[in-house]
């Protein structure tokens, strides 16, 4: 029944033991044969992050879509929460997908409210018209414990230009815990093709993806959403292997306008044969590798969301890979003490220790600096250049807001002050 919850029998799992849950059978056992949609909440007693869950929705005609579970979190006070995807298929299919014309995609979002009260949700679809980011907001009210399956096509068909094949989506709500679950898929009007989009719940400005593939049949698009209200500077690199040896291809730094998206077409990079700044060239015969998207410069505490779409033009298979946050687990100022004459003394460099790569990364140009007293020494506000003014002792102050690693896959905003 709408708004009702039905507990299933508890199960004891041994270390490294798995469990497959057939929801149709479980619903039948509960006398809910007619149920068409709902939410699923898993709770357990044990160490944090000990339970991992994933689901798949499928029918007997060949359609399937993955279902992601959102990590549960609670706060003392309500706060603004957002689920995001930088890419969903809408309207006429992108020609590079290899689909026959006219293939048209219609996106659908499924939402479930785990609260005992109604939840106001805003679906914000973003797209670019010319060079100007545009947004369409769709308000949805979810009753307590209810599920809504929302077709976005009626809201977007007259708003998004016909030549736009991709858009982004943010699902915004306010709560004191992660009380909303959502999943998204775009299905072609003939029902033959589907492309999943992951509504990512993780904040952070450094993303590492473990998989891309380019060869005769396959290509990969890496999509990025800048959630900030200011321009984002992005450093993007591709890792790949030749003869078992790891190589890195560094793309030119990119500027992503506020509230907008961009895509890296790896197949196009391979076909161009263009060397990177270090002279590396992606293998012409194709390759498999991973990638990193890192926000650099100011405001690295704001979120950048990425997603990779790996697709096979021959078999028409489309696989979506999302990723979580790679933040910094510690920071440092190098050096911590400066001694020098009147005039240029040195640079107050700031570094952060990357949780994923276990390497120190320069964060100097993401920081702000000041000195006290300025009659003894001054410092460049955005570059850390220290200049001695007169004999004496001065303190160099550093301000940095950055993505701080909280758990293995989540980040919070940390600060140096």
C-alpha positions in Angstrom: 0.0 0.0 0.0 1.1 3.6 -0.7 3.2 5.0 2.1 3.6 1.7 4.0 6.8 -0.2 4.9 7.1 -3.9 5.1 10.0 -5.4 7.0 11.7 -8.6 5.6 13.1 -11.3 7.8 16.7 -10.5 9.0 19.6 -12.4 7.7 23.0 -13.2 9.2 25.9 -12.9 6.8 29.3 -14.4 7.5 32.5 -12.5 6.5 32.7 -12.3 2.7 29.3 -13.9 2.3 26.8 -12.5 -0.2 23.0 -12.5 -0.5 20.8 -12.2 -3.6 17.3 -10.8 -2.9 14.6 -11.5 -5.4 12.1 -8.7 -4.8 9.3 -10.1 -6.8 9.3 -13.3 -4.7 9.6 -11.3 -1.5 6.6 -9.1 -2.5 4.6 -12.1 -3.4 5.3 -13.6 0.0 4.1 -10.4 1.6 0.8 -10.5 -0.4 1.9 -7.5 -2.6 1.8 -9.1 -6.0 0.4 -5.9 -7.5 3.2 -3.6 -6.3 4.8 -1.7 -9.2 7.3 0.6 -7.6 8.8 1.3 -4.2 11.9 1.9 -2.1 14.3 -0.5 -0.5 16.2 0.3 2.7 19.0 -2.0 4.1 20.1 -1.7 7.7 22.6 -3.8 9.6 24.6 -4.1 12.8 28.3 -4.2 12.2 31.4 -2.0 11.3 30.9 1.0 9.1 31.1 0.4 5.4 30.9 -3.4 6.0 27.8 -3.8 3.9 27.9 -3.1 0.1 24.7 -3.4 -2.0 23.8 -3.0 -5.6 20.7 -3.9 -7.6 19.4 -4.4 -11.1 16.0 -3.9 -12.6 15.1 -6.0 -15.6 12.3 -7.5 -17.6 11.9 -10.5 -19.9 12.4 -8.5 -23.1 16.0 -7.7 -22.5 15.8 -4.3 -20.7 17.9 -3.9 -17.6 19.1 -1.0 -15.5 21.4 -0.9 -12.5 20.1 0.4 -9.1 22.5 2.3 -6.8 22.1 2.5 -3.1 22.8 5.8 -1.4 24.9 5.9 1.8 22.8 6.8 4.9 23.9 9.9 6.8 22.2 12.1 9.4 22.9 15.6 10.8 21.7 17.6 13.8 20.0 20.2 11.5 18.4 20.1 8.1 20.6 21.1 5.2 20.4 21.4 1.4 21.2 18.1 -0.3 21.7 17.3 -3.9 22.0 14.3 -6.2 23.7 15.0 -9.5 24.4 13.5 -12.9 26.5 15.5 -15.5 24.9 13.6 -18.4 21.6 12.1 -19.5 20.4 11.4 -23.0 17.4 13.6 -24.2 15.8 14.1 -27.6 17.6 13.0 -30.8 20.4 10.6 -30.1 24.0 11.9 -30.4 25.2 10.7 -33.9 28.4 9.3 -32.4 26.4 6.7 -30.5 26.0 4.8 -33.8 22.2 4.6 -33.6 19.9 4.8 -36.6 18.1 8.0 -37.2 15.7 9.1 -35.9 16.4 7.5 -32.5 14.9 9.7 -29.8 15.5 9.3 -26.0 13.0 10.1 -23.2 14.5 10.4 -19.7 12.7 9.1 -16.6 13.5 9.6 -12.9 12.3 7.4 -10.1 12.2 9.0 -6.6 11.4 7.4 -3.2 10.8 9.3 0.0 12.0 7.4 3.1 10.6 10.1 5.4 7.4 9.9 7.5 6.5 13.3 6.2 6.1 14.8 2.7 9.3 15.9 0.9 9.6 18.9 -1.5 12.0 18.1 -4.4 13.3 20.2 -7.2 14.5 18.5 -10.4 16.9 21.0 -12.2 17.8 20.0 -15.7 20.7 21.9 -17.2 21.7 22.3 -20.9 23.7 24.7 -23.1 22.1 26.8 -25.7 24.8 28.4 -27.8 27.5 29.1 -25.1 25.0 30.0 -22.4 24.0 27.5 -19.7 20.2 27.2 -19.3 18.1 25.5 -16.6 14.6 24.1 -16.3 13.2 23.4 -12.8 10.6 20.8 -12.2 9.0 20.8 -8.7 7.9 17.5 -7.2 6.2 16.8 -3.9 6.6 13.3 -2.6 4.2 12.1 0.1 5.6 10.2 3.1 7.0 6.8 2.1 5.9 7.3 -1.5 7.5 6.5 -4.9 7.1 8.7 -8.0 8.2 7.7 -11.5 8.6 11.0 -13.3 8.9 11.2 -17.1 10.9 14.4 -17.9 9.9 14.4 -21.6 6.7 16.5 -21.1 8.6 19.1 -19.2 11.7 19.3 -21.5 10.4 18.7 -25.0 9.5 22.3 -25.6 12.3 23.8 -23.5 15.5 22.1 -24.8 16.4 22.8 -28.4 16.1 19.9 -30.9 19.9 19.9 -31.5 20.7 19.2 -27.9 21.3 15.5 -27.1 22.7 15.7 -23.6 21.7 17.5 -20.4 22.5 17.4 -16.7 20.2 16.9 -13.7 20.3 17.9 -10.1 17.8 16.5 -7.6 17.6 19.0 -4.7 15.9 18.7 -1.4 16.3 19.8 2.3 16.5 17.2 5.1 18.4 16.3 8.2 19.3 12.9 6.7 19.6 11.2 3.3 15.9 10.5 3.1 15.6 10.5 -0.7 16.7 7.8 -3.2 16.7 8.3 -6.9 17.6 6.5 -10.1 17.5 7.6 -13.7 17.5 6.1 -17.2 16.8 7.4 -20.7 15.0 4.9 -23.0 14.6 5.3 -26.8 11.0 5.7 -28.0 11.1 2.4 -29.7 12.2 0.7 -26.5 15.3 -0.8 -28.1 18.0 1.2 -26.3 18.7 2.6 -22.8 21.4 4.8 -21.2 21.7 4.9 -17.4 22.6 8.1 -15.6 23.9 7.8 -12.0 22.5 10.4 -9.6 25.7 10.8 -7.6 25.4 11.8 -3.9 29.1 12.6 -3.2 30.5 16.1 -3.0 34.2 16.9 -3.9 36.3 18.4 -6.7 38.7 15.6 -7.5 37.3 12.5 -9.3 39.1 9.4 -10.4 37.5 6.9 -12.7 38.9 3.5 -13.1 37.7 2.7 -16.7 37.7 4.0 -20.2 38.0 2.1 -23.5 38.7 3.1 -27.1 39.2 0.7 -30.0 37.6 -0.1 -33.3 34.1 -0.6 -31.8 34.3 1.2 -28.5 34.5 4.8 -27.5 34.3 6.7 -24.2 32.8 10.1 -23.2 33.8 11.7 -19.9 31.2 14.2 -18.8 31.8 16.9 -16.2 29.4 19.2 -14.3 30.6 22.4 -12.6 28.1 22.9 -9.8 29.7 26.2 -8.8 28.4 29.7 -9.5 31.9 30.7 -10.7 34.2 29.4 -13.4 36.1 26.1 -12.7 39.7 25.4 -13.8 40.1 21.7 -14.5 43.2 19.5 -14.8 42.3 16.3 -16.7 44.5 13.3 -17.3 44.1 9.9 -18.8 46.1 6.9 -17.6 46.7 4.0 -20.0 49.1 1.0 -20.4 51.4 0.0 -23.2 53.3 -3.2 -22.8 52.3 -3.4 -19.2 53.8 0.1 -18.5 51.6 2.9 -17.2 51.6 6.2 -19.1 49.7 9.4 -18.5 48.2 11.7 -21.1 47.7 15.3 -19.7 45.0 17.4 -21.4 45.4 21.2 -21.6 43.8 22.9 -18.6 40.1 23.5 -19.3 37.9 26.4 -18.1 34.3 25.3 -17.4 31.7 28.1 -17.1 29.5 28.2 -14.0 26.7 25.7 -13.8 27.7 24.1 -17.1 28.9 20.8 -18.5 31.6 19.6 -20.8 32.6 16.3 -22.4 35.9 14.7 -23.3 35.7 12.5 -26.3 38.6 10.1 -25.8 38.1 8.5 -29.2 38.5 11.9 -30.8 41.8 12.4 -28.9 43.1 9.1 -30.1 42.2 9.8 -33.7 43.8 13.2 -33.6 47.2 11.8 -32.7 47.9 15.0 -30.9 50.7 14.8 -28.3 50.2 16.2 -24.8 52.4 18.7 -23.0 54.9 15.9 -22.3 55.0 14.5 -25.8 52.8 11.5 -25.0 50.4 10.2 -27.6 47.4 8.0 -27.0 47.9 4.6 -28.9 46.4 4.7 -32.3 45.2 1.1 -32.0 43.2 2.0 -28.9 43.7 1.5 -25.2 42.1 0.9 -21.8 42.8 3.1 -18.8 41.5 5.3 -16.1 41.2 9.1 -15.7 41.3 11.9 -13.2 39.5 15.2 -13.2 40.8 17.7 -10.6 39.6 21.2 -9.9 42.6 23.6 -9.5 43.0 27.2 -8.6 40.4 28.9 -6.4 37.3 27.4 -4.8 38.4 23.8 -4.8 35.9 23.1 -2.0 33.0 23.3 -4.5 31.8 20.2 -6.2 32.7 18.8 -9.7 30.8 15.7 -10.7 32.0 13.3 -13.5 30.6 10.3 -15.2 32.0 8.1 -18.0 29.9 6.5 -20.8 31.6 3.6 -22.5 29.7 2.5 -25.6 30.0 -0.1 -28.3 28.9 1.3 -31.7 28.5 -2.3 -33.2 26.5 -4.0 -30.4 24.8 -0.7 -29.2 25.7 -1.4 -25.6 26.0 1.6 -23.3 27.7 1.3 -19.9 27.8 4.1 -17.3 30.6 4.4 -14.8 30.4 7.0 -12.0 33.0 7.7 -9.3 33.3 9.1 -5.8 35.5 11.7 -4.2 39.3 11.7 -3.9 40.0 14.3 -1.3 42.9 15.3 0.9 43.5 13.5 4.2 46.1 16.0 5.4 47.7 19.4 4.4 51.0 21.1 5.1 52.8 24.4 4.6 56.3 24.2 3.1 58.5 25.5 4.6 56.9 26.3 8.0 59.6 28.8 8.9 61.1 31.6 6.7 64.3 33.5 7.4 65.7 36.1 5.0 66.8 39.6 4.2 64.7 42.6 3.3 63.3 41.8 -0.2 62.1 38.6 -1.8 62.4 35.7 0.7 60.5 32.7 -0.7 57.1 31.2 -1.4 54.7 29.9 1.2 53.7 26.7 -0.6 50.7 24.7 0.5 50.3 21.0 -0.3 47.5 18.4 0.3 47.9 14.7 0.5 45.7 13.0 -2.0 43.8 10.1 -0.4 43.5 8.0 -3.6 47.0 8.4 -5.1 48.8 8.8 -1.8 50.8 11.7 -3.3 51.3 15.3 -2.2 49.5 17.8 -4.5 50.3 21.5 -4.7 47.4 23.7 -3.4 49.3 27.0 -3.2 47.1 28.7 -5.9 44.0 27.5 -4.3 44.9 29.3 -1.0 44.8 32.9 0.2 47.5 34.5 2.3 48.1 37.3 4.6 50.9 38.5 7.0 51.0 40.2 10.5 52.5 42.7 10.8 52.9 43.9 7.3 55.5 46.4 8.5 57.9 43.4 8.8 56.8 41.2 5.9 54.2 41.0 3.2 52.9 38.1 1.2 51.1 37.8 -2.1 47.4 37.2 -1.4 47.0 34.5 -4.0 50.5 33.2 -4.8 52.3 33.1 -1.4 55.3 35.2 -2.4 56.9 36.5 0.8 58.8 39.8 0.8 60.8 41.1 3.8 60.1 44.8 4.6 62.0 45.4 7.8 63.9 43.5 10.5 61.6 41.6 12.9 59.2 38.7 13.2 56.0 38.2 11.2 53.4 35.5 10.9 52.2 34.2 7.6 48.4 33.3 7.6 47.0 30.8 5.2 43.3 30.3 4.3 42.2 27.3 2.3 38.9 25.5 2.0 39.3 22.1 0.4 37.7 18.7 -0.1 38.7 16.7 3.0 38.4 12.9 2.9 35.8 11.7 5.4 35.2 8.0 4.5 36.6 5.8 1.8 34.3 7.4 -0.8 33.0 10.6 0.7 34.4 14.1 1.3 33.4 17.1 3.5 34.7 20.7 3.4 38.0 21.0 5.4 39.8 24.3 6.1 43.2 25.7 7.0 42.9 29.0 8.8 
